[in-house]
Amino acid sequence: MGPSPDRWCMSWLNNNVPRKDNLVGPPCASNHHHNISYSIHKSKNALLCGTEKIIQYKEGKTLVFYSKHQSRTKHFGHYKWASMPLSPPGRQDFALDFALLTKTQYDRLRLHTCTLVEPMSNEDLRIELEDLMMMTSVSPISMPILRCGASYLGHRVHNFIIVVLDPQSCISTVPNVVQMSKDSFCLVMDVNCNDIAVPGCGSGGCGVVVGRFGTYSRTSPLTMGHLDILDATFPTDGLSRRCTEHYGKFYMCSKRQSKMSSGSLCQVGKPTCHFYSNENTMNMSLVNFAQPILHFLANEAIQHRDGHGQIQMELVRNAFKRFMGKTIRSLNIAPRIILTEWKFNSQLQADDSFSNCEHIENDECMPYLANMVFDFVEESTNEDVKEYSRRIIQIFPDRAKSSARPMFQCPTTCVWMHTGDSCKYESTQFLALSESCCCWDLSNYFPNEIVPQVACTLMAGLGDHVTT
């Protein structure tokens, strides 16, 4: 073994790490969850977009949630979000406030909210948040809750597809669509499908898929021992992102990119790449034990993402094969993996309950890969894919095209798991897609036999989102 992390990577990828009695080894191989099967597709769209094999949920339906696009960042991007108690059934109210509070006032509110000695009642907390909203002259936002395994329109749903519509369009012509509010609609489907095959997103449509949320397709063999290794390897808040104001630990494990990150990084991709490490923020003696775990997590998430129906990554792979004559691994297109956990407040001796600010992540792939994709699509005779690509630029002109060139946003895949005793306390957590006017439920109703973990594939470079 060499003197630096650059020399360790071959043994990481082969899982040939030293064993000690007090350290856990790499995770064992996982299996598909019993609710998961796959369907085979041979249409022209599927072949061009690389979606011949798509995850299906045997014991549940797929719900498509449509929402007309509305940019919220210019109005709400600098506010902190807090989920409000006593929300209407099936919906979640969010308070957007704290902008006018001094640090002392903010800490006092957080203390009253989080303290275990004299916790605020739900009624008092609701009144407190509403009073703060009056100070900022901003109204609460109410969003429908999307929860895996719950019943919608008389059907159990395990998979959600989020579609943003052109504000000037009308989706009511799609058969069996149900209007939920002035600007939102939903449709229950028997099967999952790729982005372009979603009703309203193909030829003559007006929508773009910006997110997929559902039961995780794998059964993770991670133990608390594996998580302890990761926590000990990265003991400090390892990631400070230029585009994100965040609370919590962010660990980025990838090649260093100065515009995206700083702090504790290590590589998941090819062993020939340069590796960055920071002895001040990482426990270097544990790096070679943590790396097989990180590599395992990245590959598991990629298997879920590449089989869930999104088309972006497979378009890159097919374009690369067409022009370069060889294959490229998904892990080499977007190798970043971030581990997050709640921020622990030492003053309260509890996790901090307040959220990020609203943000958009720039997950653009490398420009030379993007150009390959655009050339590949233009060369094809598939008008559905061409029209879908043009529609993305039409709905998101500032995020799909810079002043010099068009940009190609890659999807981000997130997997959530609860490691504590879910019966011990009630955890309320949501990922709100603010521009799509819905929120995904991450509360600790899982893990259970039906929903072991949940995962999403999110077009983070197109849609605003915030974790609360």
Secondary structure, 3 states (H helix, E strand, C coil): CCCCHHHCHHHHHCCCCCCCCCCCCCCCCCEECCCEEEEECCCHHHHHHCCCEEEEECCCEEEEEEEECCCCHHHHCCCEEEECCCCCCCEEEEEEECCCCCHHHHHHHHHHHHCCCCCCCHHHHHHHHHHHHHHHCCCCEEEEEECCCCEECCEEEEEEEEEEECCCCCCCCCCCCEECCCCEEEEEECCCCCHHHCCCCCCCCCEEEEEEEEECCEECCCCHHHHHHHHHHCCCCCECCCCCCCCCEEEEECCCCCCCCCECCCCCCCCCCCCCCCCCCCCHHHHHHHHHHHHHHHHHHHHHHHCCCCCHHHHHHHHHHHHHCCCCCHHHHCCCEEEEECCEECCCCEECCCCCECECCCCECCHHHHHHHHHHHHHCCCHHHHHHHHHHHHHCHHHHECCCCECCECCEEEEECCCCCCCCCCCCCEEEECCCCEEEECCCCCCCCCCCCEEEEECCCCCCEEEC
